[in-house]
Amino acid sequence: MQIQRIQEVQQQKLFFEEEGYLIIEDLLSSQEIKKCQNEIESLHLQCKDFLDKNDPRKNHFQMEPFRKEENCDDELPILRKIERTRDLSEVFDQLAKHPHLVKAVQNLIGENLLLFRSTLMLKPAFHGSAHGLHQDSAYWPMEPPKLVTVSIAINDATTENGCFKIIPRSHKWGLREWGGIARRHDAPITDRDDVDPSDQVEVPLKAGSALLFHSLMVHGSGANLSPKPRNTALYAYFSSDVRYKPQSGKSMQRTFPVIAGLNGQTELTLTSEES
């Protein structure tokens, strides 16, 4: 099966609803791509500073669990991901509001957009771990599970450096349990015996292009054993009819940034109906 690229805006929503994904080519300009690449370098330096000073913000940075020590640069941390990027970086805060991106997501789920997550997923050259097959909504306390995840390629994403792999139409399977995501390059991509890994389809992307997919879409990615990094700016959006439903013991309230709509509000606090 080949990944399809739908250009007509009128057809994109129907395609997304049926297939569970959408590709937006050339979302970012070459200048915007370079700005993001430079910002990722700055965030690595920021992480080192937080670690040296034992700053609590160090917890937003996750080290690559399967990094190879012989290939490590002692000057900078080898990172797997950076969470809450909109709080750490003006560049990635503004990227979440990029007008072309907002318009594309609104076309799929409506005018009122809230932001659930802002993250950088990093696959460092020679180090980047594989991501086992999973559904985002299996880990997110939001109901109904119909968020849109956006993955923007900051570098060219290829087979060699661990591009996304998806199972088209798997968003219709319903919610399942998946276990751990980060995996060694030689580990099975899933522990489930009811999922056929051969159903995966690779999604190579040029830098600046984006993959949008339903939060129930089954997806993963290969390891990066290549000399080139594969960095992705990842955002998850939801509409105002989605509710916050935390696990037992978690806070019953959570405040989310408003990206568009809702009469110009900048944020919205959701309270669990089970409180």
C-alpha positions in Angstrom: 0.0 0.0 0.0 1.2 3.5 -0.9 0.7 6.6 1.2 -1.7 9.0 -0.5 -1.3 12.7 -0.7 -4.6 14.6 -1.1 -4.3 18.2 -2.4 -7.9 19.3 -2.7 -9.0 20.9 0.6 -12.6 19.8 0.0 -11.5 16.1 -0.1 -9.1 16.2 2.8 -11.7 15.9 5.6 -13.4 12.9 3.9 -10.0 11.2 3.3 -9.0 11.8 6.9 -12.2 10.4 8.3 -11.8 7.3 6.1 -8.1 6.6 6.2 -7.2 8.3 9.5 -4.4 10.5 8.3 -3.5 13.4 6.0 -0.2 14.7 4.6 0.3 18.5 4.2 3.3 19.1 2.0 5.6 22.1 2.5 3.8 23.5 5.5 6.9 25.4 6.5 9.2 27.6 4.4 12.9 26.9 4.3 13.5 29.9 6.6 11.0 28.5 9.1 12.7 25.1 9.0 16.1 26.5 9.7 14.7 28.5 12.6 13.3 25.4 14.1 16.5 23.5 13.6 18.5 26.2 15.3 16.0 26.3 18.2 16.4 22.5 18.7 20.2 23.1 19.1 19.4 25.9 21.6 17.1 23.6 23.6 19.9 21.0 23.9 22.1 23.7 25.4 19.2 24.8 27.7 18.8 21.2 28.8 22.5 20.9 29.7 22.2 24.1 31.8 19.1 22.8 33.6 20.9 19.6 34.4 24.0 21.4 35.7 21.9 23.6 37.9 19.4 20.9 38.9 16.6 23.2 37.6 13.2 21.5 37.9 12.6 22.2 34.2 15.1 19.4 33.4 12.1 17.1 33.8 10.7 18.3 30.5 13.7 16.6 28.8 13.9 12.9 28.4 17.2 11.2 27.6 17.5 8.6 24.8 17.2 5.3 26.8 19.2 3.3 24.2 22.0 5.7 23.4 25.3 4.2 22.6 27.9 5.6 25.0 30.8 5.2 22.5 29.0 7.6 20.1 28.0 10.2 22.7 29.1 13.8 22.7 30.1 14.7 26.2 29.1 18.3 25.7 25.4 17.8 25.0 22.7 15.5 26.2 21.4 12.8 23.9 17.6 13.4 24.0 14.6 11.3 23.0 12.0 14.0 23.5 11.2 17.4 25.0 7.8 18.0 26.5 5.9 21.3 27.0 7.9 23.0 24.2 5.5 25.9 24.1 6.6 26.8 27.6 10.3 26.4 26.9 10.5 28.0 23.4 8.8 31.0 21.8 9.6 29.4 18.4 7.7 26.2 19.1 4.9 28.1 20.9 4.3 30.1 17.7 4.6 27.0 15.5 1.6 25.6 17.3 -0.4 28.6 16.1 1.0 28.6 12.5 -1.9 29.8 10.3 -1.5 27.1 7.7 -1.4 24.4 10.3 -4.4 25.8 12.2 -6.4 26.0 9.0 -5.7 22.4 8.1 -6.7 21.1 11.6 -9.8 23.3 11.7 -10.9 21.7 8.4 -10.8 18.4 10.1 -12.3 19.0 13.6 -13.9 22.4 13.6 -13.2 26.1 14.4 -12.6 25.8 18.1 -9.1 24.4 18.7 -7.4 23.6 22.0 -3.9 22.3 22.4 -3.4 19.1 24.4 0.3 18.6 23.8 3.4 20.3 22.5 6.5 18.1 22.2 9.7 17.5 20.2 10.3 13.9 19.3 14.0 13.4 18.6 15.8 10.6 16.9 19.5 11.5 17.3 21.9 10.2 14.6 23.2 6.7 15.6 21.0 6.7 18.7 17.3 7.1 18.1 15.2 4.3 19.5 12.3 2.6 17.8 8.8 3.5 18.8 6.5 0.5 19.2 3.1 0.5 17.6 0.5 2.3 19.7 -2.5 4.7 19.7 -1.9 8.1 21.3 -5.3 8.1 22.9 -4.4 5.0 24.9 -2.2 7.3 27.0 -4.3 10.5 27.0 -7.1 11.3 29.5 -9.4 12.8 26.9 -12.9 11.6 25.9 -14.1 10.9 23.3 -10.7 9.9 21.8 -10.8 12.0 18.7 -7.8 14.3 18.9 -5.6 15.2 15.9 -1.9 14.6 16.3 0.4 16.7 14.0 4.0 15.6 13.3 6.0 18.3 11.5 9.3 17.1 10.0 12.1 19.4 11.0 14.6 17.3 9.1 13.9 15.0 6.1 12.2 11.8 7.5 13.4 8.7 5.7 13.4 4.9 6.1 17.0 5.1 7.2 16.5 7.6 10.1 13.2 6.2 11.4 10.3 7.9 9.7 6.7 7.3 10.9 4.9 4.1 10.1 1.1 3.9 10.2 -1.6 1.4 9.7 -4.2 3.2 7.6 -7.8 2.9 8.8 -6.7 1.5 12.1 -8.4 4.4 13.8 -11.6 2.4 13.3 -10.4 -0.5 15.5 -11.4 1.1 18.8 -9.1 1.7 21.8 -6.6 -0.9 22.8 -3.7 -1.3 25.3 -0.1 -1.2 24.0 2.4 -1.0 26.8 5.8 0.7 26.5 6.6 2.8 23.4 10.4 3.3 23.4 12.1 0.1 22.1 15.5 -1.1 21.1 16.2 -1.3 17.4 16.1 -5.1 17.4 13.0 -5.5 19.6 9.5 -6.5 18.2 7.5 -3.5 17.1 4.5 -4.7 19.1 3.7 -7.3 21.7 0.2 -7.8 20.5 -0.6 -10.9 18.5 -3.7 -9.4 16.9 -1.7 -6.8 15.0 0.2 -7.7 11.8 3.4 -5.5 11.6 3.4 -6.0 7.8 0.3 -3.8 7.6 2.5 -0.8 8.4 3.1 1.8 5.7 6.1 4.1 5.9 5.5 7.9 5.7 8.7 9.6 4.5 8.4 13.4 4.7 10.5 16.3 3.4 11.6 18.8 6.0 8.7 21.2 6.6 5.9 18.8 5.6 3.5 17.4 8.1 1.6 14.2 8.9 -1.8 14.7 10.6 -3.4 11.6 12.1 -6.3 10.6 14.3 -5.4 9.9 17.9 -6.7 6.3 17.5 -4.4 5.7 14.5 -2.0 2.8 15.2 1.5 4.1 14.4 5.1 3.7 15.4 8.6 4.3 13.9 11.9 2.6 13.2 15.1 3.2 15.0 17.7 5.7 13.7 21.0 4.1 13.1 21.9 6.5 10.3 24.3 9.5 10.5 21.4 12.0 10.1 18.9 13.1 12.9 15.2 12.8 12.5 13.5 15.5 14.5 9.8 16.2 14.7 7.7 18.9 16.2 4.6 17.2 17.5 1.3 18.8 18.6 -2.0 17.4 19.5 -5.2 19.4 19.1 -8.8 18.8 20.2 -12.2 20.4 19.7 -14.3 22.0 22.4 -16.6 18.9 22.6 -13.8 16.7 24.0 -13.7 16.3 27.7 -11.0 15.8 30.3 -11.2 12.4 32.0 -8.2 11.9 34.3 -7.1 8.6 35.9 -8.0 8.1 39.6 -5.7 10.1 41.8 -5.0 12.8 39.2 -6.1 16.4 39.4 -9.8 16.8 38.4 -9.0 20.1 36.6 -6.6 21.0 33.8 -6.1 24.2 31.8 -5.5 24.0 28.1 -4.3 26.7 25.7 -6.9 27.9 23.2 -5.4 28.0 19.7 -8.4 29.3 17.8 -12.0 30.1 18.3 -13.9 30.1 21.6 -14.6 33.9 21.3 -10.9 34.8 21.6 -10.3 33.0 24.9 -6.6 32.3 25.5 -7.1 29.2 27.7 -9.9 27.0 29.0 -10.0 25.0 32.2 -11.8 21.7 32.0 -13.2 19.9 35.0 -13.8 16.2 35.1 -17.4 15.3 35.2 -16.5 12.6 37.7 -15.2 15.0 40.3 
